[in-house]
C-alpha cells in the first residue's frame, strides 16, 4: 500500500506545481541566452558558444563566491569571466573574422606567383 500511496503523491497538485516551477527556473537563463543570440544574429554575428560562456561564468561565480565568502564576489567573477570570453578572439566571431581577413590581405600563407601585377606580387 505504501508504493501505491507514493505513486499517487507523484501526481498531486503540489508535485505538478513544483515541476512547472523548476522547469521555468531552469529555462529562464536559456531564454535569456536565446534572446541575446537573436539580437546578435540580427546584427550579423553568429555566436554558438553562448551556453559555454554561461557555464564558465557560472563556474567562476560559484568558485569566487565560495572562496571569497560573498555573493558579490561571485557576481563580479561571473560577469568578468563572461566579458573575458566575449572579448577573446577565439570565442568572438567578429574579432576572429577581422583577424583572418587581415592576415589574408597581408599575404601570409600564400606564395607570390612572381607575375608582375598579380595581387600577391603587389603585396610583397
URQUI-V777879 format. One record per run of one state. SS is the DSSP state (2 for helix, 1 for strand, 0 for the rest). FROM is the first residue (numbers start at 1). TO is the last residue. If there is no record, write none. Layout:
BEGIN
SS&FROM&TO / SS&FROM&TO
END
This chain:
BEGIN
0&1&1 / 2&2&10 / 0&11&12 / 2&13&42 / 0&43&49 / 2&50&68 / 0&69&70 / 2&71&87 / 0&88&92 / 2&93&105 / 0&106&118 / 2&119&123 / 0&124&124
END
